[in-house]
Amino acid sequence: MGRNTIAYVDINNIFKIYHKGSTYTIDPFVPRSYQVGDDIVAFQSNDGYFKIFYNGNLYTIGYYEPPYRVADRVVAFQDVNGF
């Protein structure tokens, strides 16, 4: 849980994000992993995509599983080339 942002899986196993008073249905499946910061959520979707939700928008970074870490409003991750 971060400032203004909560990510959770509901009773129906749907991945949702509560952000600044609105609830977003992000994925109909439980993610492989997720981390929450202030206004930001990074997660590995069930189908293998690395995605970032930031300030109400969802961005697909790529089809791979990078090591990643979320803190405050920052997501640190290794890109597909190892950088």
N, CA, C and O atoms as a Tinker XYZ file with bonds, in Angstrom:
   332  protein
     1  N      0.849000   -1.169000    0.000000    73     2
     2  CA     0.000000    0.000000    0.000000    64     1     3
     3  C      0.897000    1.236000    0.000000    63     2     4     5
     4  O      1.844000    1.335000    0.780000    81     3
     5  N      0.583000    2.162000   -0.880000    73     3     6
     6  CA     1.319000    3.411000   -0.955000    64     5     7
     7  C      0.382000    4.583000   -0.719000    63     6     8     9
     8  O     -0.809000    4.396000   -0.468000    81     7
     9  N      0.909000    5.761000   -0.799000    73     7    10
    10  CA     0.094000    6.961000   -0.649000    64     9    11
    11  C     -0.868000    7.044000   -1.831000    63    10    12    13
    12  O     -0.434000    7.044000   -2.983000    81    11
    13  N     -2.175000    7.114000   -1.554000    73    11    14
    14  CA    -3.235000    7.222000   -2.559000    64    13    15
    15  C     -3.471000    5.965000   -3.383000    63    14    16    17
    16  O     -4.318000    5.983000   -4.275000    81    15
    17  N     -2.753000    4.870000   -3.119000    73    15    18
    18  CA    -2.831000    3.706000   -3.999000    64    17    19
    19  C     -2.796000    2.408000   -3.197000    63    18    20    21
    20  O     -1.962000    2.224000   -2.311000    81    19
    21  N     -3.727000    1.515000   -3.534000    73    19    22
    22  CA    -3.760000    0.177000   -2.948000    64    21    23
    23  C     -3.991000   -0.810000   -4.083000    63    22    24    25
    24  O     -4.883000   -0.603000   -4.906000    81    23
    25  N     -3.209000   -1.874000   -4.141000    73    23    26
    26  CA    -3.419000   -2.951000   -5.106000    64    25    27
    27  C     -3.873000   -4.182000   -4.341000    63    26    28    29
    28  O     -3.371000   -4.470000   -3.254000    81    27
    29  N     -4.826000   -4.905000   -4.915000    73    27    30
    30  CA    -5.340000   -6.084000   -4.221000    64    29    31
    31  C     -6.014000   -7.041000   -5.191000    63    30    32    33
    32  O     -6.368000   -6.673000   -6.311000    81    31
    33  N     -6.181000   -8.268000   -4.740000    73    31    34
    34  CA    -6.926000   -9.290000   -5.471000    64    33    35
    35  C     -8.220000   -9.496000   -4.702000    63    34    36    37
    36  O     -8.197000   -9.797000   -3.509000    81    35
    37  N     -9.356000   -9.333000   -5.386000    73    35    38
    38  CA   -10.635000   -9.436000   -4.696000    64    37    39
    39  C    -11.059000  -10.895000   -4.511000    63    38    40    41
    40  O    -10.330000  -11.812000   -4.888000    81    39
    41  N    -12.214000  -11.097000   -3.941000    73    39    42
    42  CA   -12.716000  -12.441000   -3.630000    64    41    43
    43  C    -12.917000  -13.301000   -4.878000    63    42    44    45
    44  O    -12.951000  -14.529000   -4.790000    81    43
    45  N    -13.049000  -12.653000   -6.044000    73    43    46
    46  CA   -13.222000  -13.370000   -7.312000    64    45    47
    47  C    -11.905000  -13.553000   -8.067000    63    46    48    49
    48  O    -11.908000  -13.915000   -9.243000    81    47
    49  N    -10.780000  -13.301000   -7.390000    73    47    50
    50  CA    -9.437000  -13.409000   -7.966000    64    49    51
    51  C     -9.203000  -12.430000   -9.108000    63    50    52    53
    52  O     -8.486000  -12.741000  -10.059000    81    51
    53  N     -9.805000  -11.251000   -9.019000    73    51    54
    54  CA    -9.601000  -10.185000   -9.991000    64    53    55
    55  C     -8.638000   -9.169000   -9.383000    63    54    56    57
    56  O     -8.820000   -8.729000   -8.248000    81    55
    57  N     -7.616000   -8.805000  -10.146000    73    55    58
    58  CA    -6.612000   -7.851000   -9.682000    64    57    59
    59  C     -7.140000   -6.436000   -9.886000    63    58    60    61
    60  O     -7.504000   -6.049000  -10.996000    81    59
    61  N     -7.176000   -5.670000   -8.796000    73    59    62
    62  CA    -7.711000   -4.317000   -8.834000    64    61    63
    63  C     -6.754000   -3.338000   -8.164000    63    62    64    65
    64  O     -5.917000   -3.712000   -7.342000    81    63
    65  N     -6.908000   -2.076000   -8.544000    73    63    66
    66  CA    -6.127000   -1.001000   -7.933000    64    65    67
    67  C     -7.088000    0.101000   -7.523000    63    66    68    69
    68  O     -7.886000    0.579000   -8.329000    81    67
    69  N     -7.002000    0.495000   -6.269000    73    67    70
    70  CA    -7.755000    1.643000   -5.758000    64    69    71
    71  C     -6.790000    2.817000   -5.754000    63    70    72    73
    72  O     -5.753000    2.778000   -5.093000    81    71
    73  N     -7.140000    3.868000   -6.503000    73    71    74
    74  CA    -6.233000    5.004000   -6.661000    64    73    75
    75  C     -7.016000    6.307000   -6.625000    63    74    76    77
    76  O     -7.875000    6.550000   -7.473000    81    75
    77  N     -6.717000    7.137000   -5.647000    73    75    78
    78  CA    -7.322000    8.464000   -5.497000    64    77    79
    79  C     -8.847000    8.438000   -5.604000    63    78    80    81
    80  O     -9.439000    9.261000   -6.302000    81    79
    81  N     -9.475000    7.496000   -4.912000    73    79    82
    82  CA   -10.929000    7.444000   -4.847000    64    81    83
    83  C    -11.614000    6.629000   -5.918000    63    82    84    85
    84  O    -12.836000    6.482000   -5.879000    81    83
    85  N    -10.874000    6.091000   -6.879000    73    83    86
    86  CA   -11.451000    5.268000   -7.942000    64    85    87
    87  C    -10.867000    3.865000   -7.897000    63    86    88    89
    88  O     -9.701000    3.673000   -7.551000    81    87
    89  N    -11.694000    2.885000   -8.252000    73    87    90
    90  CA   -11.237000    1.500000   -8.331000    64    89    91
    91  C    -11.105000    1.103000   -9.793000    63    90    92    93
    92  O    -12.040000    1.263000  -10.578000    81    91
    93  N     -9.939000    0.584000  -10.151000    73    91    94
    94  CA    -9.652000    0.152000  -11.518000    64    93    95
    95  C     -9.551000   -1.367000  -11.546000    63    94    96    97
    96  O     -8.833000   -1.954000  -10.736000    81    95
    97  N    -10.262000   -2.009000  -12.468000    73    95    98
    98  CA   -10.102000   -3.438000  -12.695000    64    97    99
    99  C     -8.954000   -3.580000  -13.679000    63    98   100   101
   100  O     -9.059000   -3.168000  -14.834000    81    99
   101  N     -7.866000   -4.162000  -13.219000    73    99   102
   102  CA    -6.635000   -4.207000  -14.002000    64   101   103
   103  C     -6.500000   -5.496000  -14.796000    63   102   104   105
   104  O     -6.112000   -5.467000  -15.964000    81   103
   105  N     -6.811000   -6.615000  -14.181000    73   103   106
   106  CA    -6.611000   -7.902000  -14.832000    64   105   107
   107  C     -7.588000   -8.914000  -14.232000    63   106   108   109
   108  O     -7.781000   -8.932000  -13.016000    81   107
   109  N     -8.207000   -9.755000  -15.064000    73   107   110
   110  CA    -9.141000  -10.737000  -14.520000    64   109   111
   111  C     -8.461000  -11.935000  -13.853000    63   110   112   113
   112  O     -9.133000  -12.870000  -13.420000    81   111
   113  N     -7.132000  -11.906000  -13.771000    73   111   114
   114  CA    -6.376000  -12.993000  -13.155000    64   113   115
   115  C     -5.433000  -12.455000  -12.084000    63   114   116   117
   116  O     -5.053000  -11.284000  -12.106000    81   115
   117  N     -5.069000  -13.303000  -11.168000    73   115   118
   118  CA    -4.125000  -12.948000  -10.103000    64   117   119
   119  C     -2.742000  -12.745000  -10.725000    63   118   120   121
   120  O     -2.277000  -13.605000  -11.472000    81   119
   121  N     -2.073000  -11.617000  -10.428000    73   119   122
   122  CA    -0.730000  -11.409000  -10.982000    64   121   123
   123  C      0.285000  -12.353000  -10.340000    63   122   124   125
   124  O      0.076000  -12.852000   -9.234000    81   123
   125  N      1.381000  -12.588000  -11.047000    73   123   126
   126  CA     2.459000  -13.418000  -10.498000    64   125   127
   127  C      3.115000  -12.725000   -9.318000    63   126   128   129
   128  O      3.507000  -13.371000   -8.346000    81   127
   129  N      3.236000  -11.392000   -9.407000    73   127   130
   130  CA     3.770000  -10.588000   -8.307000    64   129   131
   131  C      3.352000   -9.142000   -8.527000    63   130   132   133
   132  O      3.023000   -8.739000   -9.643000    81   131
   133  N      3.369000   -8.367000   -7.448000    73   131   134
   134  CA     3.130000   -6.927000   -7.570000    64   133   135
   135  C      3.703000   -6.194000   -6.370000    63   134   136   137
   136  O      3.825000   -6.748000   -5.277000    81   135
   137  N      4.056000   -4.921000   -6.603000    73   135   138
   138  CA     4.566000   -4.047000   -5.556000    64   137   139
   139  C      3.914000   -2.682000   -5.736000    63   138   140   141
   140  O      3.648000   -2.249000   -6.857000    81   139
   141  N      3.663000   -2.014000   -4.616000    73   139   142
   142  CA     2.939000   -0.748000   -4.625000    64   141   143
   143  C      3.797000    0.352000   -4.010000    63   142   144   145
   144  O      4.477000    0.143000   -3.006000    81   143
   145  N      3.751000    1.527000   -4.633000    73   143   146
   146  CA     4.400000    2.720000   -4.098000    64   145   147
   147  C      3.392000    3.857000   -4.047000    63   146   148   149
   148  O      2.185000    3.615000   -4.062000    81   147
   149  N      3.864000    5.071000   -3.987000    73   147   150
   150  CA     2.995000    6.249000   -3.975000    64   149   151
   151  C      2.532000    6.545000   -5.397000    63   150   152   153
   152  O      3.344000    6.931000   -6.238000    81   151
   153  N      1.252000    6.373000   -5.677000    73   151   154
   154  CA     0.651000    6.612000   -6.995000    64   153   155
   155  C      1.139000    5.653000   -8.067000    63   154   156   157
   156  O      0.942000    5.921000   -9.253000    81   155
   157  N      1.772000    4.538000   -7.692000    73   155   158
   158  CA     2.358000    3.641000   -8.694000    64   157   159
   159  C      2.267000    2.183000   -8.248000    63   158   160   161
   160  O      2.412000    1.873000   -7.065000    81   159
   161  N      2.026000    1.291000   -9.215000    73   159   162
   162  CA     2.027000   -0.157000   -8.975000    64   161   163
   163  C      2.778000   -0.805000  -10.130000    63   162   164   165
   164  O      2.493000   -0.514000  -11.292000    81   163
   165  N      3.718000   -1.667000   -9.832000    73   163   166
   166  CA     4.389000   -2.473000  -10.848000    64   165   167
   167  C      3.988000   -3.914000  -10.610000    63   166   168   169
   168  O      3.890000   -4.360000   -9.467000    81   167
   169  N      3.755000   -4.644000  -11.694000    73   167   170
   170  CA     3.352000   -6.044000  -11.513000    64   169   171
   171  C      3.706000   -6.901000  -12.716000    63   170   172   173
   172  O      3.861000   -6.422000  -13.839000    81   171
   173  N      3.825000   -8.184000  -12.431000    73   171   174
   174  CA     4.040000   -9.204000  -13.447000    64   173   175
   175  C      2.698000   -9.888000  -13.646000    63   174   176   177
   176  O      2.211000  -10.578000  -12.749000    81   175
   177  N      2.098000   -9.701000  -14.815000    73   175   178
   178  CA     0.774000  -10.271000  -15.055000    64   177   179
   179  C      0.852000  -11.788000  -15.132000    63   178   180   181
   180  O      1.926000  -12.366000  -15.301000    81   179
   181  N     -0.290000  -12.409000  -15.005000    73   179   182
   182  CA    -0.379000  -13.864000  -15.035000    64   181   183
   183  C      0.080000  -14.424000  -16.380000    63   182   184   185
   184  O      0.564000  -15.554000  -16.444000    81   183
   185  N     -0.067000  -13.646000  -17.455000    73   183   186
   186  CA     0.337000  -14.116000  -18.783000    64   185   187
   187  C      1.754000  -13.687000  -19.175000    63   186   188   189
   188  O      2.140000  -13.828000  -20.335000    81   187
   189  N      2.540000  -13.158000  -18.209000    73   187   190
   190  CA     3.957000  -12.918000  -18.437000    64   189   191
   191  C      4.374000  -11.513000  -18.820000    63   190   192   193
   192  O      5.544000  -11.291000  -19.130000    81   191
   193  N      3.462000  -10.559000  -18.808000    73   191   194
   194  CA     3.824000   -9.181000  -19.150000    64   193   195
   195  C      4.179000   -8.390000  -17.898000    63   194   196   197
   196  O      3.542000   -8.528000  -16.854000    81   195
   197  N      5.216000   -7.553000  -18.024000    73   195   198
   198  CA     5.587000   -6.644000  -16.954000    64   197   199
   199  C      4.871000   -5.324000  -17.232000    63   198   200   201
   200  O      5.017000   -4.751000  -18.312000    81   199
   201  N      4.097000   -4.841000  -16.255000    73   199   202
   202  CA     3.278000   -3.653000  -16.447000    64   201   203
   203  C      3.439000   -2.688000  -15.275000    63   202   204   205
   204  O      3.781000   -3.080000  -14.160000    81   203
   205  N      3.183000   -1.416000  -15.566000    73   203   206
   206  CA     3.237000   -0.377000  -14.545000    64   205   207
   207  C      1.971000    0.470000  -14.633000    63   206   208   209
   208  O      1.617000    0.975000  -15.698000    81   207
   209  N      1.300000    0.615000  -13.498000    73   207   210
   210  CA     0.158000    1.517000  -13.367000    64   209   211
   211  C      0.681000    2.769000  -12.685000    63   210   212   213
   212  O      1.217000    2.703000  -11.579000    81   211
   213  N      0.525000    3.917000  -13.351000    73   211   214
   214  CA     1.004000    5.161000  -12.770000    64   213   215
   215  C     -0.021000    6.262000  -12.965000    63   214   216   217
   216  O     -0.401000    6.581000  -14.091000    81   215
   217  N     -0.460000    6.835000  -11.865000    73   215   218
   218  CA    -1.343000    7.993000  -11.884000    64   217   219
   219  C     -2.572000    7.791000  -12.768000    63   218   220   221
   220  O     -2.979000    8.703000  -13.488000    81   219
   221  N     -3.163000    6.589000  -12.711000    73   219   222
   222  CA    -4.391000    6.313000  -13.441000    64   221   223
   223  C     -4.207000    5.708000  -14.815000    63   222   224   225
   224  O     -5.198000    5.409000  -15.481000    81   223
   225  N     -2.975000    5.516000  -15.268000    73   223   226
   226  CA    -2.697000    4.947000  -16.590000    64   225   227
   227  C     -1.927000    3.640000  -16.459000    63   226   228   229
   228  O     -1.100000    3.482000  -15.562000    81   227
   229  N     -2.206000    2.702000  -17.365000    73   227   230
   230  CA    -1.538000    1.407000  -17.364000    64   229   231
   231  C     -0.584000    1.329000  -18.554000    63   230   232   233
   232  O     -0.976000    1.583000  -19.693000    81   231
   233  N      0.683000    0.973000  -18.276000    73   231   234
   234  CA     1.705000    0.877000  -19.305000    64   233   235
   235  C      2.243000   -0.551000  -19.353000    63   234   236   237
   236  O      2.606000   -1.111000  -18.319000    81   235
   237  N      2.295000   -1.141000  -20.542000    73   235   238
   238  CA     2.899000   -2.454000  -20.722000    64   237   239
   239  C      4.355000   -2.241000  -21.117000    63   238   240   241
   240  O      4.646000   -1.643000  -22.153000    81   239
   241  N      5.262000   -2.735000  -20.286000    73   239   242
   242  CA     6.691000   -2.543000  -20.520000    64   241   243
   243  C      7.231000   -3.604000  -21.469000    63   242   244   245
   244  O      8.031000   -3.298000  -22.353000    81   243
   245  N      6.799000   -4.844000  -21.293000    73   243   246
   246  CA     7.263000   -5.897000  -22.193000    64   245   247
   247  C      6.884000   -7.276000  -21.695000    63   246   248   249
   248  O      6.391000   -7.455000  -20.582000    81   247
   249  N      7.136000   -8.252000  -22.570000    73   247   250
   250  CA     6.849000   -9.645000  -22.251000    64   249   251
   251  C      8.120000  -10.298000  -21.720000    63   250   252   253
   252  O      8.830000  -10.993000  -22.446000    81   251
   253  N      8.390000  -10.061000  -20.442000    73   251   254
   254  CA     9.526000  -10.661000  -19.753000    64   253   255
   255  C      9.353000  -10.436000  -18.252000    63   254   256   257
   256  O      8.511000   -9.644000  -17.829000    81   255
   257  N     10.156000  -11.138000  -17.454000    73   255   258
   258  CA    10.041000  -11.061000  -16.001000    64   257   259
   259  C     11.315000  -10.462000  -15.412000    63   258   260   261
   260  O     12.230000  -11.196000  -15.038000    81   259
   261  N     11.379000   -9.144000  -15.329000    73   259   262
   262  CA    12.590000   -8.529000  -14.777000    64   261   263
   263  C     12.577000   -8.536000  -13.256000    63   262   264   265
   264  O     11.512000   -8.593000  -12.640000    81   263
   265  N     13.746000   -8.477000  -12.655000    73   263   266
   266  CA    13.763000   -8.157000  -11.224000    64   265   267
   267  C     13.339000   -6.694000  -11.095000    63   266   268   269
   268  O     13.783000   -5.852000  -11.875000    81   267
   269  N     12.487000   -6.386000  -10.119000    73   267   270
   270  CA    12.024000   -5.014000   -9.973000    64   269   271
   271  C     11.771000   -4.679000   -8.517000    63   270   272   273
   272  O     11.608000   -5.554000   -7.667000    81   271
   273  N     11.743000   -3.376000   -8.261000    73   271   274
   274  CA    11.506000   -2.873000   -6.904000    64   273   275
   275  C     10.765000   -1.554000   -7.011000    63   274   276   277
   276  O     11.085000   -0.722000   -7.860000    81   275
   277  N      9.767000   -1.362000   -6.145000    73   275   278
   278  CA     8.985000   -0.125000   -6.112000    64   277   279
   279  C      9.214000    0.555000   -4.771000    63   278   280   281
   280  O      9.152000   -0.088000   -3.724000    81   279
   281  N      9.475000    1.848000   -4.805000    73   279   282
   282  CA     9.631000    2.655000   -3.590000    64   281   283
   283  C      9.175000    4.073000   -3.918000    63   282   284   285
   284  O      9.548000    4.637000   -4.947000    81   283
   285  N      8.376000    4.631000   -3.040000    73   283   286
   286  CA     7.830000    5.969000   -3.239000    64   285   287
   287  C      7.150000    6.044000   -4.610000    63   286   288   289
   288  O      6.190000    5.312000   -4.850000    81   287
   289  N      7.620000    6.909000   -5.512000    73   287   290
   290  CA     7.045000    7.029000   -6.860000    64   289   291
   291  C      8.002000    6.524000   -7.934000    63   290   292   293
   292  O      7.990000    7.006000   -9.066000    81   291
   293  N      8.826000    5.553000   -7.570000    73   291   294
   294  CA     9.858000    5.056000   -8.479000    64   293   295
   295  C      9.739000    3.545000   -8.650000    63   294   296   297
   296  O      9.514000    2.815000   -7.684000    81   295
   297  N      9.892000    3.085000   -9.893000    73   295   298
   298  CA    10.022000    1.661000  -10.186000    64   297   299
   299  C     11.405000    1.451000  -10.765000    63   298   300   301
   300  O     11.746000    2.045000  -11.788000    81   299
   301  N     12.198000    0.620000  -10.129000    73   299   302
   302  CA    13.505000    0.248000  -10.655000    64   301   303
   303  C     13.414000   -1.173000  -11.190000    63   302   304   305
   304  O     12.982000   -2.083000  -10.481000    81   303
   305  N     13.821000   -1.363000  -12.440000    73   303   306
   306  CA    13.774000   -2.706000  -13.023000    64   305   307
   307  C     14.876000   -2.855000  -14.052000    63   306   308   309
   308  O     15.393000   -1.877000  -14.593000    81   307
   309  N     15.216000   -4.097000  -14.304000    73   307   310
   310  CA    16.232000   -4.407000  -15.298000    64   309   311
   311  C     15.531000   -4.591000  -16.635000    63   310   312   313
   312  O     14.550000   -5.329000  -16.727000    81   311
   313  N     16.031000   -3.918000  -17.682000    73   311   314
   314  CA    15.369000   -4.050000  -18.972000    64   313   315
   315  C     15.726000   -5.381000  -19.615000    63   314   316   317
   316  O     16.530000   -6.143000  -19.079000    81   315
   317  N     15.126000   -5.655000  -20.762000    73   315   318
   318  CA    15.281000   -6.944000  -21.425000    64   317   319
   319  C     16.739000   -7.218000  -21.834000    63   318   320   321
   320  O     17.111000   -8.378000  -22.013000    81   319
   321  N     17.564000   -6.180000  -21.982000    73   319   322
   322  CA    18.975000   -6.336000  -22.330000    64   321   323
   323  C     19.888000   -6.435000  -21.118000    63   322   324   325
   324  O     21.103000   -6.559000  -21.269000    81   323
   325  N     19.323000   -6.382000  -19.923000    73   323   326
   326  CA    20.126000   -6.534000  -18.729000    64   325   327
   327  C     20.620000   -5.241000  -18.120000    63   326   328   329
   328  O     21.444000   -5.265000  -17.206000    81   327
   329  N     20.126000   -4.099000  -18.615000    73   327   330
   330  CA    20.547000   -2.800000  -18.076000    64   329   331
   331  C     19.576000   -2.288000  -17.072000    63   330   332
   332  O     19.774000   -1.207000  -16.517000    81   331
